[in-house]
Amino acid sequence: MSKIPNNANEEFVTLLLHEQKILPSEVNRHIAIPIRVSQEYAWLVFKYEYQPKIFDDPIASMEYIRKCAEESSVSVESLMHEANALKNHLTLSIDSPDGWVGTAHRHNNKLEIVINSQRSTEGFLPTPITMGKWIATVSTHCVLSPVNVKLKVVGCKSL
């Protein structure tokens, strides 16, 4: 499931609009973004994206490939053959007040994740939308250039 339920009678409430710039020095970190849910909802929808996905600097790319080759004892030629483009890679995890809900370790840089007590987006547990502190965690697996992250969280009051 990957879309907001389409029903004209539903009422949507924006719970969070978050924008953040992440720098290459922030690689291998977990950035927690708190979301306050002050009433019960039938659905939560997380719209997440980051830009740019592709690292478009051929000279710096060669430096990264050379460094990786030195650290892994693999030839530069072999790595260049496998890497058609270097990419930033950030992922999103979600926790409810009751614990872990799921993780999107996908390579897409635009995601829409739907959480509901009966069904949720693949990789996420069906979870009741309870009041309290929810946390969206951005994990920075590879940050080759400054990345702009956007997260919008919407609550839907009815099924």
QUIBEL-V659812 format. One record per residue. N is the residue number from 0. NEAR is the number of other ideal C-beta (glycine too) atoms within 12 Angstrom. D_CENTER is the distance of its C-alpha to the mean C-alpha in Angstrom with 1 decimal. Layout:
N,NEAR,D_CENTER  N,NEAR,D_CENTER
//
This chain:
0,20,16.4  1,21,14.0  2,15,15.9  3,25,17.1  4,27,20.5  5,13,23.2  6,15,26.1  7,8,28.1  8,12,29.0  9,19,25.6  10,18,24.8  11,24,21.4  12,25,20.7  13,19,18.0  14,31,17.0  15,29,14.6  16,16,14.1  17,28,12.3  18,18,12.4  19,25,12.4  20,20,13.7  21,34,12.7  22,18,15.7  23,21,16.6  24,14,18.4  25,24,15.2  26,23,14.2  27,15,14.0  28,20,13.0  29,21,11.0  30,28,10.6  31,20,11.3  32,31,11.2  33,20,14.1  34,35,14.7  35,17,18.4  36,32,19.4  37,17,23.1  38,17,24.2  39,20,23.6  40,34,21.7  41,31,21.8  42,40,18.2  43,46,15.0  44,38,12.7  45,45,9.1  46,29,8.7  47,37,5.6  48,27,6.7  49,37,7.9  50,22,11.5  51,24,13.4  52,25,12.2  53,22,15.8  54,28,17.7  55,16,21.0  56,19,23.5  57,15,26.0  58,12,27.9  59,16,25.0  60,24,23.6  61,19,27.0  62,17,27.0  63,29,23.7  64,30,25.2  65,20,28.5  66,17,26.9  67,23,25.0  68,21,28.3  69,14,30.2  70,12,28.0  71,14,27.9  72,10,31.4  73,18,30.3  74,15,32.1  75,22,30.6  76,13,31.9  77,14,30.1  78,23,26.7  79,20,27.4  80,12,28.4  81,16,25.1  82,24,22.8  83,12,23.1  84,19,20.4  85,30,18.3  86,25,14.6  87,34,11.9  88,28,9.1  89,42,6.0  90,31,3.9  91,43,3.1  92,32,6.8  93,42,9.2  94,30,12.9  95,30,15.8  96,22,19.1  97,19,20.3  98,16,17.7  99,18,14.8  100,34,13.6  101,29,11.2  102,25,8.4  103,34,6.5  104,18,7.8  105,25,8.3  106,18,9.3  107,21,8.6  108,25,7.3  109,23,7.8  110,35,6.9  111,29,9.2  112,39,9.4  113,39,12.9  114,43,14.4  115,27,18.2  116,22,21.0  117,16,22.3  118,18,19.4  119,28,15.7  120,32,13.2  121,19,13.8  122,25,12.3  123,34,12.7  124,24,16.2  125,22,18.3  126,30,18.5  127,23,20.9  128,38,19.4  129,23,21.5  130,19,22.3  131,19,21.1  132,20,18.2  133,35,14.8  134,29,12.0  135,42,8.3  136,29,7.6  137,39,5.6  138,29,7.5  139,28,9.3  140,25,11.0  141,28,12.7  142,32,13.3  143,33,16.5  144,27,16.7  145,21,15.7  146,33,12.2  147,23,11.7  148,36,8.5  149,27,9.1  150,39,8.2  151,28,11.1  152,36,12.2  153,31,15.4  154,33,17.9  155,29,20.5  156,21,23.8  157,18,25.3  158,17,24.8
//
